[in-house]
Amino acid sequence: MNYNMKKLFRMATLAVCGAMMIASCTDTWDDHYGDAGTGTNGSTMDYLTTHASDFAEILKAAGFDANLNSSQVFTILAPKNGSFDKKALLTQLASGDKSQVVERFIKNHVMLYSVSMNDEEKNVYLLNEKKVHFGTLAEMEIEGVPVEEANIKCGNGIVHVLSDDVRYKASVFEQIEDNFKQYLEDNGLEDDGTIVSLYSFLKLYDADSLDKNRSVEFGQDEDGNIIYSDSVIIRNNQVLRSLNAYLYREDSTYWAIDPGVEPYQKLFDEAVTYFKFNDAYAEDVARRDSMQKYFAQYNMIGELFYNANINEAKVTDGALSSKGDSLVTTSYNRWNWKYHSYKDAFTDGGILADVDEQIECSNGYVFTMPKTESNELPYDVYDAFFHNIQIEASPSVQVPTVGGERKANDEWTRESTFNGYYNTLSNDSVSNGYYRIEGKGAMQNPVVSFRLNNTLSGTYDIYICVLPWNVYDPDVIPEEMIPVKFKAILFEANEHNTIPYLTRDENAHNFTPGSSDYITCWKDKNTATVDTVFVGTHTFNYCYQYTGSPGSYLKLSLERTFNERNVKPYPLFDNKFLLDFILLKPHREAEPDEPDNPDVEPDHPDTPIDNPDVPFN
């Protein structure tokens, strides 16, 4: 609420003597308000009863007339008789829908304290916190509606008679609600709680509350409960708040995409497959299903909301624009800048390139998408939540015991330290640390395992990024550095979230099952470079995001191999390497004319990627 609104509420406490002050200060009134219309010593309600009887009838039917007969000071924007559908409003009231009539019609024509028309334009807030524009006395318009008579003085305020009613502008959040209700009406449906839609999801997490400090007390009922002549509601939605998308605030400006019911349902049907939780995270099936539906929808709606101020977004004569013609969602994080951002947002293929309707709201715009047979949205799960997971190699994710084998801590050396290659080489890694894995002796083959955190119940391509040994030991001769080969096995939790550490466990995925199967780093490559190695593809049975549990471990077993003829250099493969990070990249099904895995050479799935930046695209 702005300063003027706060002032109005403070002044409301002095309303008990307001009528006396108005009656005794005629000269001051005229000096401040200019030419005043003929008024009455009675209340604003008295004036409306005789001069705007249609509006007065609505006020009485809603029980709002008591407010305007009180000593509190109001300004009334009174639509003249015949300018609005009185019968429809009375029918709505008779059906029990009083709150909608009060909020969207009555409070859309009433404001606290006296607000006159004079020689200055101004913006003021109505009781429903919508903002209206007051023109000057020369213009004789309020919110674009012609004023037939202005500044009519009454005992407890001012009345301005308008030629028409002031059109209610829904907030972005309210417009999403209106769109859903219109969908139900168009399709002859009832909101029975089974329809999956954006509004149906959001409304479950409404947490509005009464602001007692800003609400105006009128008296008490027979049970001693306080009656408020004006109830100020603090709008709050737990989901939107966590997404930094305050679509219900009148002092903010937002853009929102309303996907429509069918496209939303289609994306939801796909999204739920990525959030399958195991038995450990739910007391019963119903609770587990509820978690699955919540997290699927929470993650898929993050691409729908945009802060117009941050994006410098505008609508000019129907044309959309923003800073750099790009948009970032309210979920955008500059430390993870590759997601929730859209370049060329308004050109072909952009997130807002194909808009069916632009709906202006009191605090921004809602954009609807054109209906198509495929019900596709301008984004998918890869944009919304199925993202790369990069696990930095460090002691915090290292597991000393796995696969039925225990290695004492001193059997190999592990070290997390600054990566000297960070931002110094064109073919560099993206992190600033590495994990040193080294056999204790020349014949020691170290085994190390790492937790794979925050995976969804989806399919990932798994990579490791390794650094050349001279990052750790600058004295080593690059020509004497040799490749590294290892076996890899992934252990995933079962339905009870238990990871049995058995080498041949049924939940284990062995990427190198044969005795001669190995994954090689620096295979046919310069060992003095950074190498990103494809380990394999794995489909996780359950979702471990939001659970606090890793759900799976990746075990790497290095094997040193020597030249049979004992010719220098003796070893063909080393027993030490520097692990930068493990990358889990969402697997995408290849197009018919593309290789199965476009990030590696099709005939050699274990061939290192020449360009380590490829997995991060």
KOLVEXBA-998457 format. One record per residue (C-alpha): residue number from 0; residue in three letters; x, y, z. Coordinates in steps of 0.1 Angstrom, whole numbers. Example, Ala and Ser with C-alpha at 12.3 -4.5 7.8 and 13.67 -1.06 7.14 Angstrom:
NUNU; 0; ala; 123; -45; 78
NUNU; 1; ser; 137; -11; 71
END
This chain:
NUNU; 0; met; 0; 0; 0
NUNU; 1; asn; 14; 34; -9
NUNU; 2; tyr; 18; 64; 14
NUNU; 3; asn; -15; 80; 4
NUNU; 4; met; -35; 48; 13
NUNU; 5; lys; -18; 45; 47
NUNU; 6; lys; -27; 81; 53
NUNU; 7; leu; -63; 74; 45
NUNU; 8; phe; -65; 46; 70
NUNU; 9; arg; -50; 67; 97
NUNU; 10; met; -75; 94; 91
NUNU; 11; ala; -104; 70; 92
NUNU; 12; thr; -99; 68; 130
NUNU; 13; leu; -110; 105; 132
NUNU; 14; ala; -142; 98; 113
NUNU; 15; val; -163; 100; 145
NUNU; 16; cys; -161; 138; 142
NUNU; 17; gly; -159; 139; 104
NUNU; 18; ala; -194; 152; 98
NUNU; 19; met; -189; 181; 122
NUNU; 20; met; -155; 190; 106
NUNU; 21; ile; -170; 190; 71
NUNU; 22; ala; -200; 212; 81
NUNU; 23; ser; -177; 237; 99
NUNU; 24; cys; -151; 240; 72
NUNU; 25; thr; -170; 250; 40
NUNU; 26; asp; -145; 277; 30
NUNU; 27; thr; -115; 253; 33
NUNU; 28; trp; -135; 226; 14
NUNU; 29; asp; -143; 249; -15
NUNU; 30; asp; -107; 262; -17
NUNU; 31; his; -93; 227; -19
NUNU; 32; tyr; -119; 209; -40
NUNU; 33; gly; -129; 237; -64
NUNU; 34; asp; -164; 239; -77
NUNU; 35; ala; -186; 215; -58
NUNU; 36; gly; -218; 199; -69
NUNU; 37; thr; -250; 203; -49
NUNU; 38; gly; -249; 179; -20
NUNU; 39; thr; -267; 169; 11
NUNU; 40; asn; -261; 171; 48
NUNU; 41; gly; -271; 135; 49
NUNU; 42; ser; -248; 105; 43
NUNU; 43; thr; -235; 94; 10
NUNU; 44; met; -260; 66; 12
NUNU; 45; asp; -288; 91; 15
NUNU; 46; tyr; -277; 109; -16
NUNU; 47; leu; -274; 76; -36
NUNU; 48; thr; -308; 65; -26
NUNU; 49; thr; -324; 96; -43
NUNU; 50; his; -299; 102; -71
NUNU; 51; ala; -284; 68; -80
NUNU; 52; ser; -311; 44; -69
NUNU; 53; asp; -299; 15; -90
NUNU; 54; phe; -265; 15; -73
NUNU; 55; ala; -282; 21; -39
NUNU; 56; glu; -303; -10; -44
NUNU; 57; ile; -272; -31; -50
NUNU; 58; leu; -256; -16; -19
NUNU; 59; lys; -287; -25; 3
NUNU; 60; ala; -290; -60; -11
NUNU; 61; ala; -254; -67; -3
NUNU; 62; gly; -257; -51; 32
NUNU; 63; phe; -231; -25; 24
NUNU; 64; asp; -255; 4; 30
NUNU; 65; ala; -246; 4; 67
NUNU; 66; asn; -211; 14; 59
NUNU; 67; leu; -221; 44; 38
NUNU; 68; asn; -246; 55; 66
NUNU; 69; ser; -218; 55; 92
NUNU; 70; ser; -196; 84; 103
NUNU; 71; gln; -167; 70; 82
NUNU; 72; val; -157; 92; 53
NUNU; 73; phe; -160; 77; 17
NUNU; 74; thr; -157; 87; -19
NUNU; 75; ile; -183; 71; -41
NUNU; 76; leu; -180; 66; -79
NUNU; 77; ala; -217; 62; -85
NUNU; 78; pro; -227; 48; -119
NUNU; 79; lys; -259; 65; -131
NUNU; 80; asn; -292; 46; -134
NUNU; 81; gly; -294; 22; -163
NUNU; 82; ser; -256; 21; -169
NUNU; 83; phe; -251; -14; -156
NUNU; 84; asp; -269; -47; -154
NUNU; 85; lys; -287; -44; -121
NUNU; 86; lys; -308; -75; -125
NUNU; 87; ala; -277; -97; -130
NUNU; 88; leu; -260; -84; -99
NUNU; 89; leu; -292; -89; -78
NUNU; 90; thr; -295; -124; -91
NUNU; 91; gln; -258; -131; -82
NUNU; 92; leu; -265; -118; -47
NUNU; 93; ala; -296; -139; -44
NUNU; 94; ser; -276; -170; -53
NUNU; 95; gly; -252; -164; -24
NUNU; 96; asp; -223; -150; -43
NUNU; 97; lys; -221; -119; -22
NUNU; 98; ser; -183; -117; -20
NUNU; 99; gln; -178; -115; -57
NUNU; 100; val; -204; -86; -60
NUNU; 101; val; -189; -67; -31
NUNU; 102; glu; -153; -72; -43
NUNU; 103; arg; -157; -67; -80
NUNU; 104; phe; -185; -42; -82
NUNU; 105; ile; -192; -23; -50
NUNU; 106; lys; -156; -19; -38
NUNU; 107; asn; -147; -11; -74
NUNU; 108; his; -167; 21; -69
NUNU; 109; val; -158; 31; -33
NUNU; 110; met; -127; 44; -17
NUNU; 111; leu; -119; 56; 18
NUNU; 112; tyr; -118; 93; 28
NUNU; 113; ser; -126; 122; 5
NUNU; 114; val; -110; 123; -29
NUNU; 115; ser; -121; 152; -51
NUNU; 116; met; -115; 161; -87
NUNU; 117; asn; -95; 193; -91
NUNU; 118; asp; -68; 207; -114
NUNU; 119; glu; -44; 178; -108
NUNU; 120; glu; -44; 143; -122
NUNU; 121; lys; -38; 116; -97
NUNU; 122; asn; -40; 78; -91
NUNU; 123; val; -59; 66; -61
NUNU; 124; tyr; -67; 32; -47
NUNU; 125; leu; -102; 18; -43
NUNU; 126; leu; -114; -4; -14
NUNU; 127; asn; -105; -35; -34
NUNU; 128; glu; -70; -20; -38
NUNU; 129; lys; -74; -15; -75
NUNU; 130; lys; -59; 17; -88
NUNU; 131; val; -80; 42; -107
NUNU; 132; his; -70; 74; -125
NUNU; 133; phe; -86; 107; -117
NUNU; 134; gly; -85; 132; -145
NUNU; 135; thr; -88; 170; -140
NUNU; 136; leu; -120; 190; -136
NUNU; 137; ala; -114; 201; -172
NUNU; 138; glu; -112; 165; -184
NUNU; 139; met; -141; 152; -163
NUNU; 140; glu; -131; 116; -165
NUNU; 141; ile; -123; 89; -139
NUNU; 142; glu; -106; 58; -152
NUNU; 143; gly; -117; 68; -187
NUNU; 144; val; -154; 70; -177
NUNU; 145; pro; -171; 104; -183
NUNU; 146; val; -181; 122; -151
NUNU; 147; glu; -216; 137; -152
NUNU; 148; glu; -213; 155; -119
NUNU; 149; ala; -183; 158; -97
NUNU; 150; asn; -175; 167; -60
NUNU; 151; ile; -210; 163; -46
NUNU; 152; lys; -206; 170; -9
NUNU; 153; cys; -223; 148; 17
NUNU; 154; gly; -222; 145; 54
NUNU; 155; asn; -196; 117; 53
NUNU; 156; gly; -178; 121; 20
NUNU; 157; ile; -180; 129; -17
NUNU; 158; val; -200; 114; -46
NUNU; 159; his; -190; 116; -82
NUNU; 160; val; -217; 105; -106
NUNU; 161; leu; -204; 86; -137
NUNU; 162; ser; -221; 79; -170
NUNU; 163; asp; -211; 43; -167
NUNU; 164; asp; -197; 18; -142
NUNU; 165; val; -159; 14; -137
NUNU; 166; arg; -148; -18; -154
NUNU; 167; tyr; -133; -42; -130
NUNU; 168; lys; -98; -52; -139
NUNU; 169; ala; -88; -86; -126
NUNU; 170; ser; -54; -92; -113
NUNU; 171; val; -32; -117; -132
NUNU; 172; phe; -41; -143; -106
NUNU; 173; glu; -78; -135; -108
NUNU; 174; gln; -77; -137; -146
NUNU; 175; ile; -63; -172; -145
NUNU; 176; glu; -93; -180; -123
NUNU; 177; asp; -117; -164; -147
NUNU; 178; asn; -102; -183; -176
NUNU; 179; phe; -107; -216; -158
NUNU; 180; lys; -143; -208; -149
NUNU; 181; gln; -150; -198; -185
NUNU; 182; tyr; -136; -231; -196
NUNU; 183; leu; -160; -249; -173
NUNU; 184; glu; -189; -229; -186
NUNU; 185; asp; -180; -234; -223
NUNU; 186; asn; -177; -272; -218
NUNU; 187; gly; -207; -276; -194
NUNU; 188; leu; -185; -289; -166
NUNU; 189; glu; -185; -285; -128
NUNU; 190; asp; -154; -279; -107
NUNU; 191; asp; -156; -312; -88
NUNU; 192; gly; -119; -312; -79
NUNU; 193; thr; -109; -338; -105
NUNU; 194; ile; -99; -314; -133
NUNU; 195; val; -61; -309; -136
NUNU; 196; ser; -54; -272; -144
NUNU; 197; leu; -32; -244; -134
NUNU; 198; tyr; -59; -226; -114
NUNU; 199; ser; -70; -259; -97
NUNU; 200; phe; -35; -264; -85
NUNU; 201; leu; -28; -229; -73
NUNU; 202; lys; -61; -225; -54
NUNU; 203; leu; -52; -254; -32
NUNU; 204; tyr; -24; -233; -17
NUNU; 205; asp; -42; -200; -12
NUNU; 206; ala; -34; -187; 23
NUNU; 207; asp; -52; -154; 25
NUNU; 208; ser; -57; -137; 59
NUNU; 209; leu; -74; -107; 75
NUNU; 210; asp; -53; -77; 82
NUNU; 211; lys; -69; -65; 114
NUNU; 212; asn; -46; -35; 117
NUNU; 213; arg; -58; -21; 83
NUNU; 214; ser; -94; -33; 85
NUNU; 215; val; -120; -9; 98
NUNU; 216; glu; -141; -21; 128
NUNU; 217; phe; -178; -13; 126
NUNU; 218; gly; -190; -29; 158
NUNU; 219; gln; -198; -63; 173
NUNU; 220; asp; -224; -90; 166
NUNU; 221; glu; -246; -105; 193
NUNU; 222; asp; -219; -131; 201
NUNU; 223; gly; -193; -104; 206
NUNU; 224; asn; -174; -110; 174
NUNU; 225; ile; -160; -79; 157
NUNU; 226; ile; -177; -67; 126
NUNU; 227; tyr; -156; -49; 100
NUNU; 228; ser; -171; -22; 78
NUNU; 229; asp; -141; -28; 55
NUNU; 230; ser; -121; -60; 56
NUNU; 231; val; -86; -58; 42
NUNU; 232; ile; -74; -92; 31
NUNU; 233; ile; -37; -100; 28
NUNU; 234; arg; -34; -120; -4
NUNU; 235; asn; -11; -149; -2
NUNU; 236; asn; -5; -181; -22
NUNU; 237; gln; 22; -204; -9
NUNU; 238; val; 32; -219; -43
NUNU; 239; leu; 34; -185; -61
NUNU; 240; arg; 53; -170; -32
NUNU; 241; ser; 79; -198; -34
NUNU; 242; leu; 82; -191; -71
NUNU; 243; asn; 86; -153; -65
NUNU; 244; ala; 55; -148; -86
NUNU; 245; tyr; 32; -125; -67
NUNU; 246; leu; 4; -125; -93
NUNU; 247; tyr; -21; -113; -67
NUNU; 248; arg; -3; -81; -57
NUNU; 249; glu; -16; -49; -71
NUNU; 250; asp; 17; -30; -65
NUNU; 251; ser; 36; -54; -88
NUNU; 252; thr; 36; -61; -126
NUNU; 253; tyr; 37; -96; -139
NUNU; 254; trp; 32; -115; -171
NUNU; 255; ala; 18; -150; -170
NUNU; 256; ile; 11; -177; -196
NUNU; 257; asp; -22; -194; -191
NUNU; 258; pro; -16; -228; -208
NUNU; 259; gly; -52; -239; -210
NUNU; 260; val; -66; -270; -194
NUNU; 261; glu; -58; -296; -221
NUNU; 262; pro; -22; -286; -227
NUNU; 263; tyr; -16; -284; -190
NUNU; 264; gln; -31; -318; -185
NUNU; 265; lys; -8; -332; -213
NUNU; 266; leu; 24; -318; -197
NUNU; 267; phe; 12; -330; -163
NUNU; 268; asp; 8; -366; -176
NUNU; 269; glu; 44; -365; -186
NUNU; 270; ala; 58; -346; -156
NUNU; 271; val; 44; -371; -130
NUNU; 272; thr; 66; -398; -145
NUNU; 273; tyr; 97; -380; -132
NUNU; 274; phe; 85; -378; -96
NUNU; 275; lys; 78; -414; -85
NUNU; 276; phe; 88; -417; -49
NUNU; 277; asn; 95; -450; -31
NUNU; 278; asp; 78; -464; 0
NUNU; 279; ala; 102; -447; 24
NUNU; 280; tyr; 87; -412; 18
NUNU; 281; ala; 50; -419; 23
NUNU; 282; glu; 30; -436; 50
NUNU; 283; asp; 5; -448; 24
NUNU; 284; val; -1; -449; -13
NUNU; 285; ala; -25; -419; -12
NUNU; 286; arg; 2; -397; 4
NUNU; 287; arg; 28; -408; -20
NUNU; 288; asp; 6; -401; -50
NUNU; 289; ser; -2; -366; -35
NUNU; 290; met; 36; -359; -33
NUNU; 291; gln; 40; -370; -69
NUNU; 292; lys; 13; -348; -82
NUNU; 293; tyr; 24; -318; -62
NUNU; 294; phe; 60; -318; -72
NUNU; 295; ala; 52; -325; -108
NUNU; 296; gln; 30; -295; -110
NUNU; 297; tyr; 52; -273; -89
NUNU; 298; asn; 81; -279; -112
NUNU; 299; met; 63; -277; -145
NUNU; 300; ile; 47; -242; -138
NUNU; 301; gly; 79; -223; -132
NUNU; 302; glu; 81; -214; -169
NUNU; 303; leu; 47; -196; -169
NUNU; 304; phe; 55; -165; -148
NUNU; 305; tyr; 76; -134; -155
NUNU; 306; asn; 83; -102; -136
NUNU; 307; ala; 77; -74; -161
NUNU; 308; asn; 98; -49; -142
NUNU; 309; ile; 129; -71; -141
NUNU; 310; asn; 125; -80; -177
NUNU; 311; glu; 116; -44; -187
NUNU; 312; ala; 87; -61; -205
NUNU; 313; lys; 61; -39; -223
NUNU; 314; val; 30; -42; -245
NUNU; 315; thr; 28; -14; -270
NUNU; 316; asp; -1; -14; -294
NUNU; 317; gly; -2; -52; -291
NUNU; 318; ala; 35; -57; -297
NUNU; 319; leu; 55; -74; -270
NUNU; 320; ser; 90; -63; -261
NUNU; 321; ser; 116; -67; -233
NUNU; 322; lys; 152; -60; -226
NUNU; 323; gly; 172; -77; -254
NUNU; 324; asp; 140; -94; -265
NUNU; 325; ser; 147; -120; -239
NUNU; 326; leu; 128; -131; -209
NUNU; 327; val; 137; -148; -176
NUNU; 328; thr; 111; -164; -154
NUNU; 329; thr; 105; -157; -118
NUNU; 330; ser; 124; -190; -111
NUNU; 331; tyr; 155; -178; -128
NUNU; 332; asn; 188; -180; -109
NUNU; 333; arg; 218; -162; -123
NUNU; 334; trp; 241; -188; -108
NUNU; 335; asn; 223; -214; -129
NUNU; 336; trp; 217; -191; -159
NUNU; 337; lys; 211; -218; -185
NUNU; 338; tyr; 176; -226; -172
NUNU; 339; his; 144; -205; -169
NUNU; 340; ser; 156; -180; -195
NUNU; 341; tyr; 145; -175; -231
NUNU; 342; lys; 163; -157; -259
NUNU; 343; asp; 144; -142; -287
NUNU; 344; ala; 112; -147; -267
NUNU; 345; phe; 89; -131; -293
NUNU; 346; thr; 103; -145; -326
NUNU; 347; asp; 96; -178; -343
NUNU; 348; gly; 100; -206; -317
NUNU; 349; gly; 102; -182; -288
NUNU; 350; ile; 83; -187; -256
NUNU; 351; leu; 58; -159; -265
NUNU; 352; ala; 60; -161; -303
NUNU; 353; asp; 25; -175; -307
NUNU; 354; val; 1; -157; -284
NUNU; 355; asp; -36; -163; -290
NUNU; 356; glu; -49; -135; -267
NUNU; 357; gln; -34; -107; -247
NUNU; 358; ile; -55; -100; -216
NUNU; 359; glu; -47; -67; -198
NUNU; 360; cys; -50; -70; -160
NUNU; 361; ser; -47; -46; -131
NUNU; 362; asn; -12; -57; -125
NUNU; 363; gly; 1; -70; -158
NUNU; 364; tyr; -9; -93; -186
NUNU; 365; val; -21; -129; -191
NUNU; 366; phe; -13; -145; -224
NUNU; 367; thr; -33; -175; -237
NUNU; 368; met; -19; -199; -262
NUNU; 369; pro; -36; -209; -295
NUNU; 370; lys; -54; -243; -294
NUNU; 371; thr; -38; -270; -314
NUNU; 372; glu; -46; -307; -319
NUNU; 373; ser; -13; -317; -303
NUNU; 374; asn; -19; -295; -272
NUNU; 375; glu; 18; -287; -271
NUNU; 376; leu; 31; -258; -250
NUNU; 377; pro; 60; -236; -260
NUNU; 378; tyr; 83; -254; -235
NUNU; 379; asp; 89; -290; -223
NUNU; 380; val; 101; -309; -193
NUNU; 381; tyr; 137; -303; -203
NUNU; 382; asp; 131; -265; -201
NUNU; 383; ala; 111; -267; -169
NUNU; 384; phe; 129; -292; -145
NUNU; 385; phe; 146; -322; -162
NUNU; 386; his; 180; -306; -160
NUNU; 387; asn; 217; -315; -159
NUNU; 388; ile; 229; -326; -125
NUNU; 389; gln; 266; -318; -119
NUNU; 390; ile; 281; -334; -88
NUNU; 391; glu; 314; -319; -78
NUNU; 392; ala; 338; -345; -67
NUNU; 393; ser; 345; -339; -31
NUNU; 394; pro; 347; -358; 3
NUNU; 395; ser; 311; -347; 10
NUNU; 396; val; 298; -370; -17
NUNU; 397; gln; 324; -397; -15
NUNU; 398; val; 313; -431; 0
NUNU; 399; pro; 341; -452; 15
NUNU; 400; thr; 321; -485; 15
NUNU; 401; val; 301; -499; -14
NUNU; 402; gly; 296; -530; -34
NUNU; 403; gly; 306; -554; -6
NUNU; 404; glu; 342; -541; -5
NUNU; 405; arg; 358; -520; 22
NUNU; 406; lys; 390; -500; 16
NUNU; 407; ala; 408; -484; 45
NUNU; 408; asn; 411; -447; 42
NUNU; 409; asp; 449; -449; 37
NUNU; 410; glu; 448; -473; 8
NUNU; 411; trp; 445; -444; -16
NUNU; 412; thr; 448; -407; -13
NUNU; 413; arg; 418; -384; -18
NUNU; 414; glu; 422; -347; -19
NUNU; 415; ser; 398; -318; -28
NUNU; 416; thr; 417; -287; -38
NUNU; 417; phe; 417; -258; -61
NUNU; 418; asn; 416; -266; -98
NUNU; 419; gly; 445; -247; -114
NUNU; 420; tyr; 429; -252; -148
NUNU; 421; tyr; 398; -233; -139
NUNU; 422; asn; 391; -206; -165
NUNU; 423; thr; 427; -209; -178
NUNU; 424; leu; 423; -234; -207
NUNU; 425; ser; 400; -233; -237
NUNU; 426; asn; 393; -270; -232
NUNU; 427; asp; 387; -266; -195
NUNU; 428; ser; 363; -280; -169
NUNU; 429; val; 336; -258; -154
NUNU; 430; ser; 344; -262; -117
NUNU; 431; asn; 372; -249; -95
NUNU; 432; gly; 382; -281; -76
NUNU; 433; tyr; 391; -317; -82
NUNU; 434; tyr; 393; -350; -63
NUNU; 435; arg; 426; -368; -63
NUNU; 436; ile; 423; -406; -65
NUNU; 437; glu; 456; -425; -63
NUNU; 438; gly; 467; -460; -55
NUNU; 439; lys; 487; -464; -24
NUNU; 440; gly; 514; -483; -42
NUNU; 441; ala; 523; -492; -78
NUNU; 442; met; 501; -523; -77
NUNU; 443; gln; 472; -508; -58
NUNU; 444; asn; 440; -504; -78
NUNU; 445; pro; 418; -479; -59
NUNU; 446; val; 380; -481; -57
NUNU; 447; val; 360; -450; -50
NUNU; 448; ser; 322; -444; -49
NUNU; 449; phe; 302; -412; -50
NUNU; 450; arg; 266; -403; -41
NUNU; 451; leu; 244; -393; -70
NUNU; 452; asn; 221; -367; -55
NUNU; 453; asn; 188; -351; -66
NUNU; 454; thr; 180; -375; -95
NUNU; 455; leu; 145; -378; -108
NUNU; 456; ser; 128; -410; -119
NUNU; 457; gly; 140; -405; -155
NUNU; 458; thr; 168; -416; -178
NUNU; 459; tyr; 202; -399; -176
NUNU; 460; asp; 234; -401; -197
NUNU; 461; ile; 263; -403; -172
NUNU; 462; tyr; 297; -387; -177
NUNU; 463; ile; 328; -381; -157
NUNU; 464; cys; 352; -352; -163
NUNU; 465; val; 389; -359; -155
NUNU; 466; leu; 419; -336; -154
NUNU; 467; pro; 455; -343; -165
NUNU; 468; trp; 478; -353; -137
NUNU; 469; asn; 501; -324; -142
NUNU; 470; val; 473; -302; -127
NUNU; 471; tyr; 483; -318; -94
NUNU; 472; asp; 520; -324; -101
NUNU; 473; pro; 534; -297; -125
NUNU; 474; asp; 568; -315; -125
NUNU; 475; val; 555; -346; -143
NUNU; 476; ile; 565; -349; -179
NUNU; 477; pro; 534; -347; -201
NUNU; 478; glu; 547; -373; -225
NUNU; 479; glu; 550; -398; -197
NUNU; 480; met; 514; -394; -186
NUNU; 481; ile; 493; -424; -196
NUNU; 482; pro; 456; -432; -199
NUNU; 483; val; 433; -445; -172
NUNU; 484; lys; 408; -473; -175
NUNU; 485; phe; 381; -482; -150
NUNU; 486; lys; 350; -503; -144
NUNU; 487; ala; 318; -486; -134
NUNU; 488; ile; 288; -499; -115
NUNU; 489; leu; 257; -480; -102
NUNU; 490; phe; 238; -491; -71
NUNU; 491; glu; 203; -477; -68
NUNU; 492; ala; 180; -480; -38
NUNU; 493; asn; 151; -504; -39
NUNU; 494; glu; 114; -496; -32
NUNU; 495; his; 122; -493; 6
NUNU; 496; asn; 150; -469; -1
NUNU; 497; thr; 176; -494; 9
NUNU; 498; ile; 209; -498; -10
NUNU; 499; pro; 223; -534; -5
NUNU; 500; tyr; 260; -532; -10
NUNU; 501; leu; 263; -564; -30
NUNU; 502; thr; 283; -566; -62
NUNU; 503; arg; 257; -586; -80
NUNU; 504; asp; 226; -569; -64
NUNU; 505; glu; 196; -569; -87
NUNU; 506; asn; 193; -531; -84
NUNU; 507; ala; 229; -526; -96
NUNU; 508; his; 236; -514; -131
NUNU; 509; asn; 270; -527; -142
NUNU; 510; phe; 282; -506; -171
NUNU; 511; thr; 313; -529; -176
NUNU; 512; pro; 299; -564; -170
NUNU; 513; gly; 326; -584; -189
NUNU; 514; ser; 360; -592; -175
NUNU; 515; ser; 376; -573; -204
NUNU; 516; asp; 351; -544; -204
NUNU; 517; tyr; 365; -510; -194
NUNU; 518; ile; 359; -474; -198
NUNU; 519; thr; 390; -455; -209
NUNU; 520; cys; 400; -419; -202
NUNU; 521; trp; 422; -403; -229
NUNU; 522; lys; 417; -432; -253
NUNU; 523; asp; 436; -422; -284
NUNU; 524; lys; 439; -386; -270
NUNU; 525; asn; 465; -363; -256
NUNU; 526; thr; 467; -372; -218
NUNU; 527; ala; 477; -336; -211
NUNU; 528; thr; 441; -324; -218
NUNU; 529; val; 408; -323; -199
NUNU; 530; asp; 387; -353; -209
NUNU; 531; thr; 349; -359; -205
NUNU; 532; val; 341; -396; -206
NUNU; 533; phe; 307; -412; -213
NUNU; 534; val; 300; -439; -186
NUNU; 535; gly; 266; -451; -197
NUNU; 536; thr; 229; -445; -196
NUNU; 537; his; 207; -453; -166
NUNU; 538; thr; 170; -450; -158
NUNU; 539; phe; 163; -443; -122
NUNU; 540; asn; 133; -461; -108
NUNU; 541; tyr; 125; -434; -82
NUNU; 542; cys; 128; -397; -76
NUNU; 543; tyr; 153; -387; -49
NUNU; 544; gln; 149; -349; -52
NUNU; 545; tyr; 133; -334; -21
NUNU; 546; thr; 140; -365; -1
NUNU; 547; gly; 174; -358; 15
NUNU; 548; ser; 186; -392; 3
NUNU; 549; pro; 211; -398; -26
NUNU; 550; gly; 192; -429; -37
NUNU; 551; ser; 222; -442; -57
NUNU; 552; tyr; 260; -445; -57
NUNU; 553; leu; 284; -446; -87
NUNU; 554; lys; 314; -469; -80
NUNU; 555; leu; 346; -465; -101
NUNU; 556; ser; 373; -492; -99
NUNU; 557; leu; 406; -482; -115
NUNU; 558; glu; 429; -509; -129
NUNU; 559; arg; 465; -505; -137
NUNU; 560; thr; 478; -526; -166
NUNU; 561; phe; 515; -532; -174
NUNU; 562; asn; 533; -539; -206
NUNU; 563; glu; 538; -576; -209
NUNU; 564; arg; 573; -573; -222
NUNU; 565; asn; 583; -550; -194
NUNU; 566; val; 594; -523; -218
NUNU; 567; lys; 594; -487; -206
NUNU; 568; pro; 571; -471; -199
NUNU; 569; tyr; 560; -502; -180
NUNU; 570; pro; 523; -494; -173
NUNU; 571; leu; 499; -490; -201
NUNU; 572; phe; 472; -477; -178
NUNU; 573; asp; 477; -457; -146
NUNU; 574; asn; 461; -461; -112
NUNU; 575; lys; 456; -425; -105
NUNU; 576; phe; 435; -396; -118
NUNU; 577; leu; 420; -363; -109
NUNU; 578; leu; 381; -364; -109
NUNU; 579; asp; 366; -330; -116
NUNU; 580; phe; 329; -338; -115
NUNU; 581; ile; 302; -364; -124
NUNU; 582; leu; 276; -352; -148
NUNU; 583; leu; 241; -366; -152
NUNU; 584; lys; 225; -353; -184
NUNU; 585; pro; 189; -360; -192
NUNU; 586; his; 187; -385; -220
NUNU; 587; arg; 169; -375; -252
NUNU; 588; glu; 156; -400; -276
NUNU; 589; ala; 174; -396; -309
NUNU; 590; glu; 156; -384; -340
NUNU; 591; pro; 153; -411; -367
NUNU; 592; asp; 183; -398; -387
NUNU; 593; glu; 204; -390; -357
NUNU; 594; pro; 228; -413; -338
NUNU; 595; asp; 215; -429; -306
NUNU; 596; asn; 236; -406; -285
NUNU; 597; pro; 244; -373; -303
NUNU; 598; asp; 271; -364; -277
NUNU; 599; val; 294; -394; -285
NUNU; 600; glu; 305; -411; -317
NUNU; 601; pro; 277; -436; -325
NUNU; 602; asp; 300; -466; -331
NUNU; 603; his; 320; -462; -298
NUNU; 604; pro; 297; -453; -269
NUNU; 605; asp; 327; -452; -245
NUNU; 606; thr; 347; -428; -267
NUNU; 607; pro; 357; -397; -248
NUNU; 608; ile; 341; -365; -261
NUNU; 609; asp; 366; -343; -278
NUNU; 610; asn; 349; -312; -267
NUNU; 611; pro; 341; -314; -230
NUNU; 612; asp; 317; -285; -233
NUNU; 613; val; 292; -306; -254
NUNU; 614; pro; 274; -322; -224
NUNU; 615; phe; 266; -287; -210
NUNU; 616; asn; 247; -274; -240
END
